[in-house]
């Protein structure tokens, strides 16, 4: 909004208006605004939720190993995150950019889906929104994102080409921008692959290209569903999901900036994606909102984000990765989310096998994986993973998960040069 205002007022030589066209200035302003808004709105939100008695009892001494009680803590704090992202994005973003519009739609849709789930839980139904309807919403929006990127004339890439000059390989970018289902594959010299190449057994070129786009749309839907659920599972300790997601958001911001800068893209031999500078503006607002939310969500939490926040966070991360054609980096970058999801799947599957034999089998002491470190082994249960024998403080578990996410973020970025 302010960007377009600066374009109208630039001829009047108003001080500061000349800074707004620069993505670096708008991104930093979005970061500052979202951080301040999140911290300011958080306090009022907590007071409002307590006044309305919209509170959650996270645990009691019977299940917490250190007897830490968290009673009367408001939930649905994701409302603050969504609000703190939307305001600076609308102020400093280009609202005609398809990527900005997609990300705004993502955080609103998934925030609303999570809000509905949290509202049902506060109404007395602890199960919340039916998993069937929640999954349906994720799948439908995934299809919308995939089809938008397929059909929008703005969603184009300029792929890299190399030419040997002497002993060196010089990277260029094709002058024409084109629609493409190409994506980045880590750790390979020729690190781009086009999804339509998976259908090389089809002789008809048009049919093969169509199959590539259909696969892209379906894979996009899968990625969005998987990551949003992974973030939801990771939201089980104070500051856990917010801290991990802020690190992942920063990583995506770096990748988006590189992809949207033709010189950097050429130097790092990655595809150039025009328009992704607006993704950087949005992600700065995203990271600022998460860091500001940590002011109240860090241990011991004064507010929980609920599904309103965790689903919105996962949706934004997944859609951003798809936009910048880095969705195959998600298993590395979001390794914590992946581990949480796999731990639940393994735990449930192994427990069913034990139940079939009339025994109690478990792989972890609890699932998702972060709960394994703060619970004791139950008598009469056969465990595969028994260590650590002692229990860890929640703040220590959260901090260690942050450290692992930082390590994975560094590995994700370095894959741009390791091939």
SULWO-V509651 format. One record per residue. RES is the residue in one letter. PHI is phi in degrees with one decimal (999 if undefined). NEAR is the number of other C-alpha atoms within 12 Angstrom. Layout:
res:RES phi:PHI near:NEAR
res:RES phi:PHI near:NEAR
This chain:
res:X phi:999 near:21
res:X phi:-67.5 near:27
res:X phi:-60.5 near:32
res:X phi:-70.2 near:20
res:X phi:-64.8 near:21
res:X phi:-65.0 near:25
res:X phi:-66.4 near:21
res:X phi:-75.9 near:17
res:X phi:-100.2 near:17
res:X phi:-64.1 near:19
res:X phi:-71.0 near:12
res:X phi:-89.9 near:13
res:X phi:56.3 near:13
res:X phi:-79.6 near:15
res:X phi:-56.9 near:12
res:X phi:92.6 near:19
res:X phi:-68.3 near:22
res:X phi:-71.9 near:23
res:X phi:-83.2 near:22
res:X phi:-64.3 near:31
res:X phi:-66.9 near:26
res:X phi:-79.8 near:23
res:X phi:-65.4 near:29
res:X phi:-63.7 near:25
res:X phi:-67.7 near:24
res:X phi:-65.5 near:38
res:X phi:-67.0 near:40
res:X phi:-67.0 near:29
res:X phi:-65.8 near:33
res:X phi:-63.5 near:39
res:X phi:-62.4 near:39
res:X phi:-64.5 near:30
res:X phi:-61.2 near:35
res:X phi:-65.4 near:42
res:X phi:-62.5 near:34
res:X phi:-66.8 near:30
res:X phi:-62.2 near:35
res:X phi:-62.4 near:41
res:X phi:-69.8 near:29
res:X phi:-71.1 near:23
res:X phi:-70.1 near:30
res:X phi:-58.8 near:40
res:X phi:-63.5 near:25
res:X phi:-68.0 near:21
res:X phi:-65.1 near:33
res:X phi:-60.9 near:35
res:X phi:-63.4 near:22
res:X phi:-64.3 near:20
res:X phi:-66.0 near:26
res:X phi:-68.3 near:22
res:X phi:-64.5 near:14
res:X phi:-86.0 near:15
res:X phi:62.3 near:18
res:X phi:-91.0 near:29
res:X phi:-124.6 near:32
res:X phi:-130.3 near:32
res:X phi:-101.0 near:23
res:X phi:-68.8 near:27
res:X phi:-161.9 near:19
res:X phi:-135.7 near:16
res:X phi:-59.4 near:14
res:X phi:-70.9 near:13
res:X phi:-112.4 near:18
res:X phi:-94.5 near:22
res:X phi:-64.5 near:22
res:X phi:-108.1 near:19
res:X phi:68.6 near:15
res:X phi:-75.4 near:21
res:X phi:-102.0 near:21
res:X phi:-128.9 near:26
res:X phi:-108.3 near:22
res:X phi:73.4 near:24
res:X phi:-91.3 near:33
res:X phi:-64.3 near:36
res:X phi:-108.7 near:45
res:X phi:63.2 near:43
res:X phi:-65.0 near:52
res:X phi:-60.4 near:51
res:X phi:-57.2 near:45
res:X phi:-64.6 near:47
res:X phi:-62.9 near:53
res:X phi:-59.7 near:49
res:X phi:-62.9 near:39
res:X phi:-69.6 near:43
res:X phi:-83.5 near:51
res:X phi:-65.8 near:39
res:X phi:-61.0 near:33
res:X phi:-66.9 near:41
res:X phi:-65.7 near:45
res:X phi:-69.2 near:33
res:X phi:-74.9 near:29
res:X phi:-109.3 near:42
res:X phi:-90.7 near:45
res:X phi:-87.5 near:35
res:X phi:-81.7 near:27
res:X phi:-99.0 near:18
res:X phi:-82.5 near:25
res:X phi:-63.9 near:29
res:X phi:-69.8 near:42
res:X phi:-61.9 near:37
res:X phi:-63.8 near:34
res:X phi:-62.7 near:37
res:X phi:-69.8 near:45
res:X phi:-63.5 near:41
res:X phi:-63.5 near:30
res:X phi:-63.6 near:38
res:X phi:-70.2 near:44
res:X phi:-70.9 near:30
res:X phi:-64.6 near:33
res:X phi:-70.1 near:48
res:X phi:-63.3 near:43
res:X phi:-67.1 near:31
res:X phi:-63.2 near:39
res:X phi:-68.1 near:45
res:X phi:-61.7 near:33
res:X phi:-61.8 near:30
res:X phi:-62.9 near:36
res:X phi:-64.9 near:37
res:X phi:-63.0 near:28
res:X phi:-64.8 near:22
res:X phi:-64.8 near:25
res:X phi:-66.9 near:26
res:X phi:-76.7 near:17
res:X phi:117.0 near:15
res:X phi:-91.0 near:14
res:X phi:-65.8 near:15
res:X phi:-77.8 near:18
res:X phi:70.0 near:24
res:X phi:-64.1 near:27
res:X phi:-56.5 near:19
res:X phi:-53.6 near:16
res:X phi:-63.6 near:13
res:X phi:-72.7 near:16
res:X phi:-64.1 near:30
res:X phi:-64.6 near:25
res:X phi:-61.4 near:20
res:X phi:-61.2 near:30
res:X phi:-64.4 near:37
res:X phi:-65.9 near:28
res:X phi:-63.1 near:25
res:X phi:-68.7 near:36
res:X phi:-59.0 near:37
res:X phi:-63.7 near:28
res:X phi:-62.2 near:25
res:X phi:-63.6 near:42
res:X phi:-60.2 near:35
res:X phi:-68.5 near:25
res:X phi:-63.2 near:29
res:X phi:-67.2 near:34
res:X phi:-72.4 near:32
res:X phi:-96.0 near:20
res:X phi:-69.3 near:22
res:X phi:-69.2 near:19
res:X phi:-79.7 near:26
res:X phi:-82.5 near:33
res:X phi:-131.4 near:32
res:X phi:-133.0 near:34
res:X phi:-119.3 near:34
res:X phi:-72.4 near:36
res:X phi:-87.1 near:35
res:X phi:-129.9 near:23
res:X phi:-118.5 near:21
res:X phi:-138.4 near:14
res:X phi:-81.6 near:11
res:X phi:-123.5 near:9
res:X phi:69.2 near:7
res:X phi:-93.1 near:7
res:X phi:-111.5 near:9
res:X phi:-106.2 near:16
res:X phi:-100.5 near:17
res:X phi:-96.9 near:24
res:X phi:-123.4 near:25
res:X phi:-121.1 near:30
res:X phi:-59.3 near:19
res:X phi:-67.6 near:14
res:X phi:-90.9 near:16
res:X phi:-86.3 near:20
res:X phi:-144.3 near:24
res:X phi:-68.1 near:24
res:X phi:-156.2 near:35
res:X phi:-104.1 near:42
res:X phi:-73.9 near:38
res:X phi:-143.5 near:36
res:X phi:-90.3 near:36
res:X phi:-111.3 near:29
res:X phi:-71.8 near:29
res:X phi:71.7 near:20
res:X phi:-115.9 near:15
res:X phi:-60.8 near:18
res:X phi:-88.4 near:23
res:X phi:-85.2 near:28
res:X phi:-114.0 near:29
res:X phi:-136.0 near:27
res:X phi:-98.7 near:26
res:X phi:-59.9 near:29
res:X phi:-67.6 near:27
res:X phi:-67.1 near:25
res:X phi:-67.7 near:20
res:X phi:-112.1 near:21
res:X phi:-64.4 near:17
res:X phi:-73.2 near:13
res:X phi:-90.5 near:16
res:X phi:-77.8 near:13
res:X phi:-71.5 near:13
res:X phi:-63.0 near:15
res:X phi:-67.3 near:14
res:X phi:-65.8 near:17
res:X phi:-63.2 near:22
res:X phi:-64.7 near:27
res:X phi:-62.9 near:22
res:X phi:-63.9 near:26
res:X phi:-61.2 near:30
res:X phi:-68.9 near:31
res:X phi:-63.1 near:25
res:X phi:-62.5 near:26
res:X phi:-60.0 near:37
res:X phi:-63.0 near:32
res:X phi:-66.9 near:26
res:X phi:-68.5 near:30
res:X phi:-59.6 near:42
res:X phi:-61.0 near:32
res:X phi:-63.5 near:29
res:X phi:-61.8 near:40
res:X phi:-63.9 near:43
res:X phi:-64.4 near:37
res:X phi:-67.1 near:34
res:X phi:-70.6 near:45
res:X phi:-63.4 near:49
res:X phi:-70.7 near:40
res:X phi:-64.3 near:41
res:X phi:-64.3 near:45
res:X phi:-62.8 near:39
res:X phi:-69.8 near:35
res:X phi:-72.6 near:45
res:X phi:-83.3 near:42
res:X phi:-132.5 near:36
res:X phi:-136.8 near:41
res:X phi:-60.9 near:38
res:X phi:78.2 near:41
res:X phi:-62.6 near:45
res:X phi:-68.5 near:48
res:X phi:-63.1 near:50
res:X phi:-67.1 near:42
res:X phi:-60.7 near:43
res:X phi:-70.2 near:51
res:X phi:-64.0 near:40
res:X phi:-66.5 near:37
res:X phi:-64.4 near:49
res:X phi:-61.7 near:44
res:X phi:-64.2 near:37
res:X phi:-61.3 near:37
res:X phi:-63.7 near:44
res:X phi:-62.9 near:40
res:X phi:-63.5 near:35
res:X phi:-64.3 near:43
res:X phi:-67.2 near:41
res:X phi:-65.3 near:35
res:X phi:-63.6 near:32
res:X phi:-66.9 near:42
res:X phi:-93.4 near:33
res:X phi:-114.2 near:29
res:X phi:-63.0 near:30
res:X phi:-70.1 near:20
res:X phi:-65.4 near:24
res:X phi:-61.9 near:32
res:X phi:-67.9 near:27
res:X phi:-63.7 near:23
res:X phi:-88.3 near:30
res:X phi:59.5 near:35
res:X phi:-121.3 near:45
res:X phi:-66.1 near:47
res:X phi:-92.4 near:45
res:X phi:-120.3 near:43
res:X phi:-59.5 near:34
res:X phi:96.6 near:35
res:X phi:-77.6 near:44
res:X phi:-63.4 near:40
res:X phi:-71.9 near:45
res:X phi:-64.1 near:50
res:X phi:-63.6 near:45
res:X phi:-59.5 near:54
res:X phi:-63.0 near:55
res:X phi:-67.7 near:52
res:X phi:-64.4 near:45
res:X phi:-64.6 near:49
res:X phi:-62.5 near:56
res:X phi:-66.5 near:45
res:X phi:-60.3 near:44
res:X phi:-64.8 near:49
res:X phi:-68.4 near:50
res:X phi:-65.8 near:39
res:X phi:-63.0 near:38
res:X phi:-66.2 near:49
res:X phi:-62.5 near:37
res:X phi:-55.7 near:32
res:X phi:-110.1 near:35
res:X phi:-95.5 near:42
res:X phi:-67.9 near:27
res:X phi:-62.1 near:28
res:X phi:-80.1 near:24
res:X phi:-67.4 near:34
res:X phi:-97.3 near:35
res:X phi:-155.9 near:44
res:X phi:-105.3 near:47
res:X phi:-75.1 near:49
res:X phi:67.3 near:49
res:X phi:-67.6 near:45
res:X phi:-55.6 near:41
res:X phi:-86.0 near:52
res:X phi:-67.1 near:48
res:X phi:-66.8 near:50
res:X phi:-64.1 near:51
res:X phi:-62.5 near:57
res:X phi:-61.9 near:48
res:X phi:-62.6 near:51
res:X phi:-63.2 near:51
res:X phi:-61.5 near:50
res:X phi:-66.0 near:50
res:X phi:-63.5 near:50
res:X phi:-61.7 near:50
res:X phi:-60.7 near:40
res:X phi:-68.7 near:45
res:X phi:-59.1 near:53
res:X phi:-93.0 near:45
res:X phi:58.4 near:45
res:X phi:-124.7 near:43
res:X phi:-66.1 near:37
res:X phi:-77.9 near:31
res:X phi:-88.0 near:37
res:X phi:-60.1 near:42
res:X phi:-58.0 near:30
res:X phi:-82.9 near:30
res:X phi:-62.2 near:40
res:X phi:-104.8 near:48
res:X phi:-58.0 near:32
res:X phi:-65.1 near:41
res:X phi:-61.8 near:43
res:X phi:-62.4 near:31
res:X phi:-64.1 near:31
res:X phi:-62.4 near:36
res:X phi:-65.4 near:30
res:X phi:-64.1 near:26
res:X phi:-61.5 near:31
res:X phi:-68.1 near:29
res:X phi:-61.8 near:22
res:X phi:-64.0 near:23
res:X phi:-62.0 near:29
res:X phi:-65.3 near:22
res:X phi:-63.3 near:19
res:X phi:-67.9 near:24
res:X phi:-64.5 near:28
res:X phi:-63.8 near:18
res:X phi:-63.3 near:18
res:X phi:-66.9 near:20
res:X phi:-62.5 near:16
res:X phi:-64.2 near:12
res:X phi:-101.2 near:11
res:X phi:76.1 near:13
res:X phi:-125.8 near:17
res:X phi:-101.0 near:24
res:X phi:-113.3 near:29
res:X phi:-143.2 near:32
res:X phi:-86.9 near:31
res:X phi:-109.3 near:37
res:X phi:-64.8 near:34
res:X phi:-151.1 near:31
res:X phi:-134.4 near:30
res:X phi:-61.6 near:34
res:X phi:-58.0 near:34
res:X phi:-64.7 near:38
res:X phi:-72.7 near:33
res:X phi:-60.3 near:34
res:X phi:-87.6 near:32
res:X phi:-122.7 near:33
res:X phi:-130.0 near:29
res:X phi:-87.6 near:26
res:X phi:-74.4 near:28
res:X phi:-87.7 near:16
res:X phi:-66.3 near:12
res:X phi:84.3 near:12
res:X phi:-111.7 near:22
res:X phi:-92.1 near:22
res:X phi:-109.0 near:25
res:X phi:-90.0 near:20
res:X phi:-100.0 near:22
res:X phi:-103.0 near:21
res:X phi:-92.5 near:18
res:X phi:-75.6 near:17
res:X phi:-71.9 near:16
res:X phi:-90.2 near:16
res:X phi:-108.2 near:23
res:X phi:-108.6 near:23
res:X phi:-65.5 near:25
res:X phi:-59.1 near:30
res:X phi:-63.5 near:26
res:X phi:-69.9 near:21
res:X phi:-60.3 near:25
res:X phi:-60.5 near:34
res:X phi:-62.4 near:25
res:X phi:-67.6 near:22
res:X phi:-66.9 near:36
res:X phi:-60.8 near:32
res:X phi:-61.8 near:20
res:X phi:-62.4 near:26
res:X phi:-65.4 near:36
res:X phi:-61.6 near:28
res:X phi:-61.0 near:23
res:X phi:-65.4 near:28
res:X phi:-64.3 near:34
res:X phi:-64.1 near:26
res:X phi:-63.6 near:25
res:X phi:-60.2 near:34
res:X phi:-67.9 near:30
res:X phi:-71.7 near:21
res:X phi:-62.7 near:27
res:X phi:-65.2 near:33
res:X phi:-111.9 near:21
res:X phi:-92.4 near:18
res:X phi:-141.9 near:17
